[in-house]
Amino acid sequence: MAAMILAVLIALCTLAAPWPAHAVGDLANYLSKITPSEFFPGADRFGAPQGEPPIVPVYRGDQLQGHVYLNSDFANAVGYSGKPINILVGIAPKGVITGLKLVDHKEPIVLIGIPEPRIIAALNGLLGKDMTPIAQGAEHAPQADIISGATVTVLVMHDSIVRAAMRLIRSGRIGGSNPAGAVTTPPSVVKTVDPDKSEIRDWTSLLGDGSVRRLHLSIGDVNDAFAKSGNTVAAQNPEPGNSDDTFIDLYVALASVPSIGRSLLGEEGYQRLKDRLQPGQQAILVAGDGVYSFKGSAYVRGGIFDRIEVLQDGASTRFRDKNHMRLGALEANGAPALREIGLFVTPSEFTLDPAEPWQLQLLVQRTTGSHDKAFLSFDVNYTLPDAYLKRQAPLAPPAANAPAPLPATSRAQQSAEDAEEPLWMRIWRSQTVSVGITALALAVLTGIFFFQNVLVRRPLLFTWVRRSYLLFVLVWLGWYANAQLSVVNILTFTNALLSGFHWEFFLAAPLIFILWAATAAGLLFWGRGPFCGWLCPFGALQELTNTAAKWLKVPQITVPWGLHERLWPIKYIIFLGLFGLSLYSVALAEQFAEVEPFKTAIILKFARSWPFVLYAAALLGIGLFIERFFCRYLCPLGAALAIPGRIRTFEWLRRWKECGSPCQRCAKECPVQSIHPEGHINVNECIYCMHCQELYYDDQRCPHMIQVRLKREKFEAMSSPSMRKSGQKTLVTHAGRPLTAPGQPPDLTRPS
């Protein structure tokens, strides 16, 4: 039974994201939940899906009003969650966007922070926009209206809508740019990268022929661009510094081309890159100097490099931290020393044709208020020099009855997909450092628990070890890595068991998986204490703020035992209520799970609407007077862990026979009042802070140990040479136990 529970708990790892309600790209399923008039006024019915990827005609009677498509079917729409953001888009026959509907996503910033209507409002600038001139290259794509705190999410949504419309129009299925059924003239030659062209070149020659492309912007250039953009507020907040100073000096190169890669990375660096690249993948080197960073807030905000984007033929991609390798310097002779150098590998879902032109787009942002920003984009156009290419005649046309071959880009993408390792493996590899730090922290905690008897005998040392560990858990594990477990994890796991269990989803969040595995193992040894008392970032926040309050002499409230005993079942009632609700609707249960302030205080760092912030602040405020108030009485996750925590195999907390009767010292000093007046410890409520174990060995505070110390001191005094000369006799027994040897003190510290 214990093994079964352990196996279940170890699998609680995915649970950072809800189980998908629909299959990705299920256009017909999404359409069944909306009405045609939401995209075209007066429309009354949808037609049958057409083509692949599918688009659905919309009619008013028998008159065609336009079509509806799913953005993720045509363009990259993967956001912070690593899953597509699915938006239904209405588009008129001539290519004008008429309506948008966000139908499915797993973006945490939208699920638990910024209201969905505010996100959609940022996309309303696309409504009424004619996408045909953009698809034909006559106009630039419109800029997104950015929401502070959700920059990447909005950019991904906006760009996926635009790129999908451009691809749809260019295919000739709508917009009239290339009528469906028209015969496309095959190319006279096919261009590919020549693998035999591989020579070491210096920086000057690479820059001279366009192997390395450069974008140089001065502070004056950027100020002028914002002034011309029409954004008055942005123009009134110029960049500080002289107008001739460098804002950014940006260099871009296709490092997967042998000669360019060997020149810029060196032989060893290029060989490591080749070993990493999968079929169809390319590598782009981006380097920069100046006051503006092209990397931006990638590592702070989830690992997406939100200031650079690669575009080719209507498709686009942004890089995540797993696609990035940091370089210290360029190996090419004469290369300048640059502040930032990054090597980016294109993700498998994006196929970059190195023989065709592409662009790297730099997003420049400017703060215009406490929560507002303005944005401009600058393009670095890249075309691989002809010297690296070889040309060959296209393959002979296939026989009339032969299946049509895939385009070159599709073949490359298919090869990459065939050779691609599972996503969860790539995620783990990309988070090697974080996984290593977490594993080391868990090893340290295991050492603390196994050698607790040594540590608690040194109260001052143990106090600082505990505070340091809690500070690490709060700052790094919580605020930086966002590895905060939640009762939502348990609810969605249960739902996954009922609707279909897939390990690859559960392995997609390495730190969450590791923490759940450690928590499950800890339940067998120590109950819920290891997580609740040591690994919960919000618990750490409560304890550290209460410690500061005690230092500031804030009065502490001791809840009367009778009331305390009636309050702690509340968290079990909350958990059972959420669990029962999840069997009806997981989405509804997740909303009620906001009783946990973890998302507000830890994941979003209080950057949320005021009711949520007020609730979290109120709990922390009460916790200044009643230590760990939320943990004691309201935490449904603590309740959920306490239930299987009863299966623990070992009893590590020591007690004297006098504990509880007559001594009440530990019970009165327990920070969460988990010790009954009778003296026994309620493991369901214990957070394993080990304060009672400090008292257990303290011969200045524990009444039992005080008696032991006094008897020992009396024995030592009677055994002194001066006493022996005076003819005094020594004690030879204690509690009926004879001494093992003359002159040795009795064993007075054996626990009952």
N, C-alpha and C positions, 0 to 999 in steps of 0.2 A: 504493500500500500504506500509506504513511504517513497519507494522508488518511482511509483507511478506519479505521485504528487511532484516529486523532484523533476521528472521529465516534463511534466506540464509546465512547471514554473520556469524551467530553463528556456522554454519556447516562448516566453512572454516578451520576446525582444522586439518584435516589429512594431510593437504597439505604439510607436510614436506617430503612426499615421493610420487613419481609419481604413477599414477594409473597403475596397472600391464597390460602389453600388452598381456600376455598369461596366461593361467591357469597353475599353478605350476604342473610340471610333465607331461606336454603335449608333450611327446616325438615326436610323429608324426608331430606335428605342427612345432617344432624346426627343425626337419630334412628337412622339405620342403624348408627351406631357405639356406641350405648348400649343398655341393656336396660330394659324397662318397670318391673322391680322396683326400679330406682334411684329411682323416684318414688313408687311405690305397692307396699308389701310384698305379695308373692304374685301381682302382676300378671304376665301371661304374653304379652301381645301388644298391639300398637298397631293402631288402626283407621285408616280412610282419613281424610285431612285434610278438615276441614269449614270452609266459609265463607271470607271474605276480610276481614282477614288470617286465615290458617289456624290452626285449633287441631286437635289430634289426640286422639281419645278413646283411653283406655287401659282394657283389659279384663282381668278374671280369669275365664277361661272365657267365658261370655256375660254376665257381670255387669260393668256400667260402674263403674270405680273413680274416674275423674276425667278430666282432660284435661291435655295438655302444650302449651305455647305458647312462642314465642320473644319475649323481652322487646322486642327492637329492632323487631319488627313492629308493636308497639302504642304504644311510647313512645320519647322521645329517650334514646339510650344512648351518645352520643358523648363520649369521654373526652379525655385529653391528646393522644392520637395523632391526633385528628381523624377517627377511624373508630369505628363502633359496637362496643360490647362485647356479644357475643352470649351470652346465658344461656338455657338451657332451664329452664322453670319448670313444676312439676307443681302442679295446683290441683284440689281436690276439688269435687264438684258443688255444694256449699253455699258455696264460696268460700274454703276453707281451703288455704293453701299447704303442700304436702307434700314438695317436693323441689326442689333447685337443682343445675344442672350448667353450669359455665363451659365453653363449647365452642369459642369463637374470639374472639380479641382481638389488638390490636396495641399495647397499653399498654406503653410502655418500662419503667415502674417495676416491672411484673410480669414482663416478659420478662427483664430483666437485673438485677433487684434483689430485691424482696420476694418470698418464696416464694408460689406460687399457693395452696397449702392455707391459708396464713395469711389471704389475701384472702377466700377462701370462708368461713373460720371467722367472719369479721366479719359475714357475712350470715346466719349460722345463727339469729339472733334472729327471723327471719321465718318459720322453720319452725313449723308449727302455728298460725300467726296467721290469724284469721278476717278476711278483707278486706271482707266485706259491710258491716259497720257503718261502716267507713272510707269505702267507696264511697257510702254513703247520707248521709254527713256526721255520723253519730252519734258518731264517735270521730276523734281526731287520728291521722295516720299515725305509725307507730313511728319512733323515732330510730335512726340507724345507729350501730354500734360502729366508731369511727374508728381507723384504724391510722396512727400517725405516719409521715410520709413518703409516704403514699398517700391523703391525705384526699379529694381530688377523685375519684380512681378509685373508692374505696369508695362515696362519696356518689352518683356517677353510677350505679353498679351497683345500689345499694339503691333509689334513687328510681325507676329505670326498672322494676324489678320491681314496686314498689308501684303506680306510675302505670299500668303495663300491666294489672295485676290490676283496678284500679279501673275502667279503661276497658272491660275485658272484662265485668265485672259490670254496669256501667251499660248496656251494650249489650243486656243480657237473655240473652246466650248461656249464661251460667252464673250461679249464685247466686240466681236467682229474683227479683231486684229489678224486672225488667221482662221478663216472659216473651217469648221469641222469637215473633215473629209478631204480637204485640200491635199494634193500630193506634195510632199516635201522633197526638194532636190537633194540627193545625197551629196556629201562633201566630196570634192575632187581629191583631197588628200586628208590623211589623219595625222595629227601631231601628237607625239608622245615625248616624254623625257628620255634623252639618250643616256643610258647607264654607263656607256663607255667614256663619256666626257667627264673626266675626274682629274682636276689639277688643283694645286695649291696656289691661291692668288692673294695679293695683298689688299689692304682696305681701300686704297685709292682706286684700284682697277675695279673692285666690286661695286664701289659707289659710282664710278664713272659710267659703267655700261648698264646700270639699273638692276644689277643683281641684289643690291641693297637699296631700298627706297627710303627717302628722308622727308620728314615733315618738320619744319622749324617754325615755331610760333613765338613771337615776342609778346611781352605783356601789352604793348600797344596794339598788336594785331588782334589779340583777344578782346581788349576793350573796344576796339572799333567794330568787331564782329557783333558784340552784344548791343552796341549802340545802333547798328544797322538792322538788328533783328526786330526792332519795334517794341521790345520789352523795356519800358521806361524805368521800372524799378531796378532791373538788372543793370541798365546803363548807368544808373545813379550810384551803383556800388562797384566801382572799378577795382581791378586788382591792384594791390599796393606795389610800389616799386617804380623804377624808371621804365619808360615806355620801350627802351632799347634792350632791357634785360630779357633773358631767355625765359619764356613761360614753360615751354617744353621743346626738347630737341629729340624727335622720335625717329627710330630706324626700324625698318621691317625687311625681312628676308625669308625666302623659302628654304629652310635649312635641310629639308629632306632631299633636295637636289644634291647629288654627290659632291660636285666641285664647291658649291656654296657651303654645304655642311662641313666638309673637310677643312675649308679655309677658316670658317668662323669658330668651329668647335674643336678643331684639332683631330688627330687620327683616333685617339681613344674615345673622345667625346662623341664623334660621329659614329663610331662602331657601337657604342652603348645605345645611341639613338636608333640605329638600324635594328638592333636586337629587340628594342621595345616596340617598334612600329608593326602594326598588323597590316595585312594586304589592304590596299585602298586608303590607308591613312597617310596624312602629310604632317610635316612639322613646320611651324612658323616661329621664327625668332623675332622677338620684339624687344627693343632696348631704348632707354630714354634717359634724358638728363633734364635738369631745370627744376623749377619750383613745383610743377604739377606732376603727380604720379599717375602713370597709366594703369597701375595695378589697383589703385583706389582702396576700397574697404573690403577687399575679397575675403581675407582671413577672418575679419571681425564679423561679417554678415553672412556667414554660411558657406564660403568657398566659391562664390561666383565672381569673376572679374567683370564688374558691371560697367567699366569704362571703355572696353574695347569689344568690337564685334567684327566677325569676318562675314563678308557677303559675296555671293556669286550666283548669277542667273536667278535672282529672286529668292534664293535660299539663304539662310543666315544661321549663325551659331555664336554663342558666347562660351567662354571656357570656364570650367570649374577647376577647383584646386587639384583634383585628381588628374587633370590634363596638363598640369604645369610642372616644370622643373626650373629651379632657380640656378642661374649661372653667376659666377663671380666676376669673370672677365671674358673678353673676346680674344681668340687666339690669332686672328689675322694680323699680319705685320702692319704696323702703323695704325691699328684700331685705337680710338680714343678710350679713355677711362670713363665709363658711364655709370650713373648711380643705380639704375635698375636694368637688369637683363633677365628676360624670361624666355623659356623655350616651351611652346605650347603644341600639343598633339591634338589634331582634329578628332572630335568624338566620332564614334562609329556611325551614329545616325546622320552625320553630315558628310557628304562626299565632295571634296574639293578637287577639281580637275586642274592639275598644275600647269597644263599646257594652255589654259584659257585665262583671260583676265579675271582678276578678283580685286576686292577692296577690303582694307582694314579701316573701320570707322572708329574714330576716337570721340568719346563723349566728354565734353567739357562742362562742368557744373559750377554754378555760382550761387552762393547763399544770398537770398533776398529778404529773409526774415527769420524769425526764430524757428519756424518749421517749414519754410518755403525755399525752393530752389528754382533756378532757371537753367536751361540746358541748351547747348549748341553742339553740333557734330561736325567733325572735319574728316575728310576722306584721304586715305593714302592709297592711290591706285597702283596696282602691281600687275605687271605683265612679265613673264619670264623671258629673258633675252633669247633670241633665236639660236644663239651658239649652243644652248643646252638642249635643243630640241632636234628630233629627227622626224622626217616626213616619209610617209609610205602610202601607197595606193590603198583605198578601202578594199575590203574583202569582196569577192565576187558575189553578186546577188544570189540569194538562196533559190532553190527550186520552188516552183509554184505551190507544191504541196508541203513544203518544209515549214516548220514553225518559225515565226519571226524572232530574230536574235534580240537579246536585250541590248539597249544602248550601252556605250562604253562605261558611262558613270554608273548605270544600274549594275553592270557586271562587277565593277569594282566594289560597289556597296554590298552586293550579294556575297562576294568573296570575303569581305570583311566580316559580314554577319556569320558566314559559315565557320570562320576561324575564331570568332569572338568567344572569349571565355565568359562564364556567367557574370552578370552585373555585380552580384554581391562580392565576388572575388576581387573585381577591380576596385570596388569601393573600399574593401579592407586594405588592399595594397596602397591605395591613395591616402589612407589614414593611418599609416604605419606608426608615425610618431605619436599620434593621439592614443592609439591602441597600446603602444609601449608605455606611455606615461600612466595610463589607467591601470594597466597590469602591474606596474611597479607600485602604484598607490595601494592597490589591493594586497600586494605582497607585504607592504609595510603594515597595513591594517591587520593582516593575519599574524604577523610577528607581534604586534601590540597585544592581540588577544591571547596568543599562546604563551607569551612571557609577561602576562598581566601581573602576576604575583611579584615579579621583580620590580616592575614600574611603580605599582601602587605603594610600595614601601618607601618610595621617594616622591612624596606628594607634589613638591614644587616642580620637579622634572616632568612628572606625569601631567600636571596642569598645563604646562607649556606645550608638551607634545600634543595633547588633545586640542588645545586652541589653534595650534598651527595646522593640524590636520583639518579641522573644521573650516579654517580660513581658505585652505587649498580647495576643499570641496565646494565652498561657496563661489570663489572667484574663478577657478579654472574649470572645475567640472560643471558648475552651474551656469555662471554668467558667460564664460567663454565657450565651452563645448556644448552647452544646452543639454547636458545629459541628466535631465530630471525625470525620474520615473513618475508615473501617474496611474490613478485608478482606471483611467481610460484605456491604458495598456491591457488590463485584465478584462475589461468589458469587450474590447474589440477582439482579443484573443478567443474569448468564449464564442463570439459570433463567427470567428474564422473556423473554429472546430465544427460549427453547425453548417456553415455554407461551403466549406472546402479549405483544407489546410495545405499551404505551400511553404516549404522551408525557405525558398529563395526570398520571399517577402520578409520573413522574420530575421534573415541574416543581413538585410540591407542597411541596418543601423548598428554598426559595430559596437559603439560605446553602450548603447541601450542593451544590446545582447549580452555584453560582458557583465554589465551591472546586474541584469536579471539572473544570469548564471551565478554570480557571486552571492546575490541575495538568496537564491534558492539553496545554495550550499550552506550559507550562514543559518538558514532556518533549521537545518539538521543539527547544528552545533549549539547555536546560541539563541534561536528564536528570531524575532523581528528586530532585536536590538542592533545588529550590525548595520542594517540599512537606516532604520529610524534614528538611531543615535549617532551614526558616523558618516553615512553616505548620502543622506538626503540634503540637497543644497538649501531648501527652505527651512528644514530643521536646523541646519547650521546657522542660517541667518537669524532665526529666532533666538538661539542660544547665545550667539555673539552679541546681539543687541541687548539681551537681558544681562549679560556679563557687564557690558558698558553701563547699563542702568544701575546695577549694584555698585559699581565703582563710583558712580555719581550720587550714591546714597538714595536712590529711588526706593521708597518703601515697598517691601514684598508682601503679597497677600497669600496667606495659607488658607486654602479652601477647607472648610470643616469636613472631616472624614465622611460623615453621613451624606453630605451634599455631593462631595467628590465621587463617592461610590455610585450615586445615581446619575451623575453627568457623563461618566466615561462610556456607558452603553450607547450614547447618542451616535457616536461614530459608526458603531455596528449597524444601527438602524439606517443611517445614511447609506452605508455600503449596500446593505440588502435592498434598499429602495432603488439605488442605481442599477444594481444587478438585475432586479426584476424588470425595471424599465428597459434595460438593454435587450431583453428577450423580445420585447415588443418593437423597439426602435432604437438602434445604436446611436443614430444621429441625435435623437431627443435626449438620450442618456448622456451624451457628450456635452450637450448644452447645460444640463443640470449638474454635470461634473465640475462646472465652474465654482462649485463650493470649495474646490481646491484653488488657492491663490497662486499655485506654482507658475502658471503661464504668465500671469501679470508680473510677479516679483522676480522670477528667474529667467524665463524664456524671453520676455519682452522688456525686462528691466524697467518696469513701471511706465513704459512708453505706450500707454493705452488710454481709452476713454475714462473719464473721471469716476464713474461708478465702480469700475473694477479696481482702479487705483485706491479709491477710498476704502473699499472692502479689505484689500490687502493691507493697507496702512492701519486700518482699525485693528486687525488681528495682531499685527506687529506691536501696535500700541498697547493692547491688552497684555501682550506677552512681556512688556516691560515690567508689569506688576505681578503677573502670574506666569512663571516660566513655562515655555512651550504650551501655551494655552491651546493653540490649534491642534497640536499633536495629541494632547490629552483627551480632548472632547469632540473634535469635529473631523479629524482626518480619516476619510474612507479607505485610503491606501493602507494606513497603519492597521485599520481593522481587518482589511483583507489579508494582510500578512500575519496578523496575530492568530488567525484561525488555523492555518497549517503549521504555525510556529509551535503549536502544542506537541508536535511530533519530535521535538528536539531529543537527541540521544543522550547528551551529557548535561551535567549540572556543574557549571564552572564557578558560580558565585558561592562563596563560603559564608557560613553563619555559626555563631556561638550558641550554646544552649540557652544562654541568658537573653538572646535577642528576642525582643517582644515581651518577655517576662523575666525580670522586671524592666530591662533596658528598652527605651524607645528612641535612642539617639539616631539610629539609621533611618527609622521611619519618619522622624521629624525633619531630617536633613535631605531626604531623597528629593531631587529636583522635580520629579513628576509624580510624587506620592504613589509609587508603585509597590511600596512595602506595607503590608497590612499591620494594624496595631498588634496582632498576634505574633508578628515577627517574620512570617514567610513572605517571599517575593512573588508578586503576580507577574509571571513572565509575559503575559499578554500586554501588560502596560510598561514593562521595563524597557528602557532604551539603551541599557548596557553602558551607562556613563562611568561605571566603576567607582562612583563616589563612596558607596557602602563598603567597597573593598579597601579604599584608603583608610576608612575608619576601622575596619577589621584588624588592621595591623598597627594602628596608631596608639601607642601607649600613653599619649597625652590627652586623647579625646574619648577613646572607647573605654567604658567603665570596666569591662572584663580585662582589657589589656592594662589598664591602670592598676588593677589589683595584682596582675601578674608582675608588673614592673616593681610595685612596692614590695612584694614578697621576694623578688630577686634581689632588690637592693638590701633588704633586711638580711637575706642569706649571705650576700657578699660581705656585708658589714660584720656579721657574726663569724665569718670565715677569715677575717683579716688577722694578720699576725698579732696585733695588739690584743684582740679578743681572745685568741688562743692562749696568750701569755697570762691573761687574767683568769683562765680556767673555765671560760664559757663553753658549753656544749653546742654542737651544731645540729641543725635539723637533718634528719636522715630519711624522712619520708614525707610525701605529699599526696594527699588523697588516697592513702593506702598503698602507694607505689614506692618500693624501696629504691634508694639511689643505686646506680650501677657501679659507682666507685666512690670511695671517700674523697671529700673535698670538691665534688662536682655538684652544681645546682640541679634541683629537680626539673623535669620537663613540665613547665607550667603553661605551655602555649599550645598544647594539643587540642584541636577543636573537638567538640562533642559529636 
